[in-house]
Amino acid sequence: VFAYWSALLINRSRGAVSDGQLRFAKERWQTFASIGALEAGSVLLGMLSAKSLPGEILPVLSKLFLVFQMFFSRLLLQRSYSQSQLSGCALCVLGVTASAGSSLRLRSFGASPALLFVLSLALPALASVLKEKLFADARAQLREELNVFVVNTLGSSGQAV
């Protein structure tokens, strides 16, 4: 958090962060707090669940991040995906699952840790779509790009709290 705040202050002093960007961030503090809470929850749930899962299933389940991100961007940003993009996502998930092969036996570790790990992937996917929405809203409202350090600093501060 200290590094992000330092970078934000440096960007501010160089003129890369405007008053408008800071006002925008202040008006949207709830979104930044939500992003931080989602990311903190993801880390917590991921660590709690991963310790109970065999290592080879983690990369397989991690591919669901892409699925969640596409779902949330469709839901919140009304983004549409082409058939080839949806097929690519499905092939990615299927390819990793196939490569793990027979070593994946859900009954050997139980469904609860796996479901908890999957939930831990949905949280940062939602956070990343919320960030994307912030960038789009700032572009429309401010007619300038929102500095990435504004988003990361406030999101990380929310995560630290």
Secondary structure, DSSP 8 states (H G I E B T S, - for coil): -HHHHHHHHHHHHTTSS-HHHHHHHHHTHHHHHHHHHHHHHHHHHHHHHHTTS-TTHHHHHHTHHHHHHHHHHHHHH-----HHHHHHHHHHHHHHHHHHGGG--GGGT-HHHHHHHHHHHHHHHHHHHHHHHHHHHHHHHHSS---HHHHHHHHHHHHH-
